[in-house]
Amino acid sequence: MDFWAIWLIIAAVLVVAEIATLTAALGMLGGAALITAAFAAVGVPLPLQLLVFTVVAVVSVVFVRPRVRRALKPRDKRFGVDALVGRTAETVSEVTGTGGRVRIGGEEWTARAYDETLVIPAGTEVDVMEISGATAVVYPRE
């Protein structure tokens, strides 16, 4: 059997494995095997084929794979007031179960304590638990 056919089989197996695992590494190795198959088809000797495979595999895994994974990584799709939930805020005035003011990312918001019995003094760091209308519901950080 010719070496180019072996490289094609290796490439196919790696691509199928990539589809099953979604690691973005096996696909890069499959691409390297495909390029090596092209070199083998034009008559490059086996030691140079192995060198071609190694160089292409290393370059693709080290330089291309991180960019591919970054592009495929799901981004935080929260925006607007939903993006404020979970952020840290600072109380501007005393916050109770009925009212108060906090600063979230440079903006002042009306606020109330998550627990109706809490009294949070001014200058305390709090977590934004939810946004209810135009009011931030907060809880003191521990």
ZIJO-V18611 format. One record per run of one state. SS is the DSSP state (H for helix, E for strand, - for the rest). FROM is the first residue (numbers start at 1). TO is the last residue. If there is no record, write none. Layout:
SS/FROM/TO ; SS/FROM/TO
This chain:
-/1/2 ; H/3/21 ; -/22/25 ; H/26/41 ; -/42/45 ; H/46/72 ; -/73/79 ; H/80/84 ; -/85/87 ; E/88/91 ; -/92/94 ; E/95/95 ; -/96/100 ; E/101/104 ; -/105/106 ; E/107/113 ; -/114/119 ; E/120/120 ; -/121/124 ; E/125/132 ; -/133/134 ; E/135/140 ; -/141/142
